[in-house]
Structures are given as structure tokens and as C-alpha cells.
Amino acid sequence: MKVKVQTLDAKANGDVELNEAVFGVEPRADILHRVVTWQLEKRRGTARGARERSDVARTGKKFGRQKGGGTARHGDRRAPIFVGGGKAHGPRVRDFNPSLNKKVRALGLKMALSSKIKDGSLIILDNLDVKDGKTRELAGLLAKLGLAKKALFIDGDAVNISFANASSNLIGINVLPAVGANVYDILKHDTLVLTRAAVEKLEARFNG
């Protein structure tokens, strides 16, 4: 499919041919949900488990008399009230490392890219060069593009330095290199902006 290419100041700059196998896949909510759930679970850190009463290596022998000691009738040094005893109701180790087939993950990314074309929220730019890397200048350029409130810009091998510097103080504008493209970030932004280099890298990523 052919999509028009613009410059950063919203001027036409030819067309680009998009691979139907990457940008023309019919989105499925179940696949996208599986990939986003997997991605968010992979972010979660695993708590360090505390040693509870059964994990502490202390004697289980009764260390005092039942009567006449003037204190409580303790029978175990592993009790949580003693120094060195086991933790009461401590954090447990929980596994947040789910697995998801690589083919499903790749399909999810194709569907996320395709969904942006389908709802008309994909913009292709020639490049992300910003003269002098000034935020005020970039804000004016983005206003001409008519972007929604939240926009994700994806560049080629590396993010354009001038654009990254200029966009760092703009709320709702995020930038990623092509290798960092992922389903969650694409779906949570209202507009997806790709450069020519990003299109080439994404298509090569699936064809390779």
C-alpha cells in the first residue's frame, strides 16, 4: 500500500510503499491483549522472599520451664517475637516471568502497526531533523502536523539527537528507536509517527 510522506513542517515529500504483510494485517483484540499483558507482566519485579518460621535455623527445643519462670510459656526460638526468629507473614517470591511465543509477539506488533493505519492515526515523515534542536521551533512544527494529545515518534537505528533534545520538554511526545518499537507504547499513544528509516527497519525486522 502507498502512504504519503511528509516533512516535519507538514509539506508533501513523495510516497512510501508499505509492506502489506506488516502494515496490512487485520487487528485482533485477543492477540493484542495477550501481548500487552505479557509485556506488562515482564516489567514487574520479583519481591525478595523473607525467611519465615519454618525457614529459620534455630532450635525447636523448649528453653524454659512451663511454670514458675515468670514469663510467657515459649517453646520455640523461631517465633517472630524473638531476634533472629522467622518473619511473620513476610513477602513471598512470586513468579512474574510469563512466556509468550515469538510468533504471537511478532504478530501483535504487526497488528498494532496495522491498527494505526486502519484508524488513520499513522503519519510517515521523511526525517526528524530540527534546526538547532529548539523546543519552541518543534512545537510550532508539530502544531502544523495536527497531532493528537499523545504521539509516539519512531526513528531508525537511533533517535535523531536534535529531535530528542527539542521534544524532551514537550508533554505527550515520546521518541523510540525502531528496535524499541512495542505493542504497548504504540497502542497507548493517539498518533504513531514513523520516519522512512523506521519503516525500513521495521519491515527488515520481520523479513529477517
C-alpha positions in Angstrom: 0.0 0.0 0.0 1.2 3.5 -0.7 1.2 6.2 2.0 2.2 9.8 1.5 5.3 11.1 3.2 5.5 14.5 4.8 8.3 16.7 6.1 8.3 17.8 9.7 6.7 21.1 8.6 3.8 19.3 7.0 4.8 19.5 3.4 4.3 16.6 1.0 7.5 14.7 0.2 6.5 11.8 -2.1 5.2 8.4 -1.2 6.4 5.2 0.5 5.3 1.7 -0.3 4.4 -0.2 2.9 4.6 -4.0 3.1 1.1 -5.5 3.3 2.4 -8.4 5.4 3.5 -5.9 8.1 1.1 -2.9 7.9 -1.9 -4.6 6.4 -2.8 -7.2 9.0 -6.3 -7.3 10.4 -6.0 -6.5 14.1 -7.4 -9.0 16.6 -8.2 -7.8 20.2 -7.3 -11.2 21.7 -3.8 -11.2 20.2 -3.1 -7.6 21.2 -4.4 -8.2 24.7 -2.1 -11.2 25.1 0.9 -9.3 24.0 0.2 -6.2 26.2 -0.5 -8.4 29.2 2.8 -10.3 28.6 4.7 -7.1 28.2 3.4 -5.5 31.4 4.0 -8.7 33.4 7.6 -8.8 32.2 8.1 -5.3 33.7 7.2 -6.4 37.2 10.0 -7.0 39.7 10.0 -10.1 41.9 9.9 -9.5 45.6 12.7 -11.0 47.7 11.2 -13.7 49.9 11.6 -13.3 53.7 12.5 -16.3 55.9 9.5 -17.4 57.8 9.3 -19.5 60.9 9.9 -22.8 59.0 12.9 -21.4 57.2 14.9 -20.2 60.2 17.6 -22.5 61.5 17.1 -22.2 65.3 16.4 -24.8 68.0 13.0 -26.1 68.5 13.8 -27.2 72.0 11.7 -25.8 74.8 14.0 -23.3 76.5 12.2 -22.6 79.7 10.0 -24.1 82.3 6.3 -24.3 81.8 5.6 -22.8 85.2 7.4 -20.6 87.6 9.6 -18.7 85.2 7.6 -15.5 85.5 7.4 -15.2 81.7 5.3 -16.4 78.8 5.5 -20.2 78.1 7.6 -20.1 74.9 8.7 -23.3 73.4 10.5 -22.3 70.2 13.2 -19.7 69.4 12.0 -19.4 65.9 8.9 -17.4 67.0 8.7 -14.0 65.3 8.9 -12.1 68.5 12.5 -13.1 69.1 15.5 -11.5 67.5 16.6 -13.9 64.7 13.2 -15.6 64.6 11.2 -16.0 61.4 9.3 -13.2 59.8 5.5 -13.3 60.4 3.6 -13.0 57.1 6.7 -11.9 55.2 6.8 -11.3 51.4 6.8 -14.4 49.2 8.6 -15.0 46.0 6.1 -14.7 43.1 6.9 -15.5 39.5 6.1 -12.7 37.0 8.0 -14.2 34.1 5.3 -15.5 31.7 6.3 -16.9 28.4 4.7 -16.0 25.0 5.5 -17.5 21.7 7.8 -15.3 19.5 5.4 -15.7 16.6 2.5 -14.3 18.7 4.6 -11.4 19.8 5.6 -10.6 16.2 2.0 -10.9 15.1 0.9 -8.5 17.9 3.4 -5.8 16.7 2.2 -6.2 13.1 -1.4 -5.8 14.3 -0.6 -2.7 16.4 1.1 -1.0 13.4 -1.8 -2.0 11.1 -4.4 -0.7 13.6 -2.8 2.8 13.4 -3.2 2.7 9.6 -6.8 1.5 9.9 -7.9 4.3 12.2 -6.0 6.9 10.3 -3.5 7.8 13.1 -0.3 6.9 11.3 2.0 9.6 9.9 5.1 9.0 7.8 7.8 11.6 7.9 10.9 12.0 5.8 13.1 12.6 8.9 13.1 14.2 12.3 15.7 16.9 11.8 15.0 20.0 13.9 17.2 23.1 13.3 19.2 24.0 16.4 17.1 21.5 18.4 14.9 24.2 19.8 11.7 23.2 21.7 9.8 26.3 20.6 10.5 25.6 16.9 9.5 21.9 17.2 6.2 22.8 19.0 5.3 25.0 16.0 6.1 22.3 13.5 4.1 19.7 15.4 1.1 22.1 15.5 1.2 22.1 11.7 1.1 18.3 11.6 -2.1 18.3 13.7 -1.0 15.6 16.1 -3.3 14.3 18.8 -2.6 14.8 22.5 -0.2 11.9 22.8 2.2 11.0 19.9 4.9 8.3 19.6 7.8 9.0 17.2 9.8 6.0 16.0 13.1 6.7 14.2 15.7 4.3 12.6 18.7 2.8 14.2 19.0 5.7 16.7 16.8 8.6 17.7 17.6 11.9 16.0 19.6 13.9 18.6 18.1 17.3 17.6 14.6 16.0 17.8 15.2 14.2 21.1 16.6 17.4 22.6 13.8 19.6 21.3 11.0 17.2 22.4 12.3 16.4 25.9 10.2 19.2 27.4 7.0 18.6 25.3 4.3 16.8 27.2 2.8 13.8 25.4 5.6 13.4 22.9 7.8 10.3 23.2 10.6 9.0 20.9 11.9 5.5 20.4 14.4 3.9 18.0 13.0 1.2 15.7 14.4 -1.6 17.8 12.3 -0.3 20.7 9.0 -0.4 18.9 6.5 -2.4 21.0 2.8 -3.0 21.1 2.0 -1.3 24.5 3.6 2.0 23.6 2.1 2.0 20.1 -1.4 1.4 21.4 -1.4 3.8 24.3 -0.5 6.8 22.1 -3.1 8.5 20.0 -0.8 9.0 17.0 2.1 7.0 15.6 4.7 8.8 13.6 7.3 6.8 11.6 10.3 8.0 9.6 11.3 6.4 6.3 14.2 4.8 8.2 11.8 3.4 10.8 9.6 1.8 8.1 12.7 0.1 6.6 13.9 -1.1 9.9 10.5 -2.5 11.0 10.0 -4.3 7.7 13.5 -5.7 7.8 12.8 -6.9 11.4 10.0 -9.1 10.2 11.6 -10.2 6.9 14.8 -11.1 8.6 
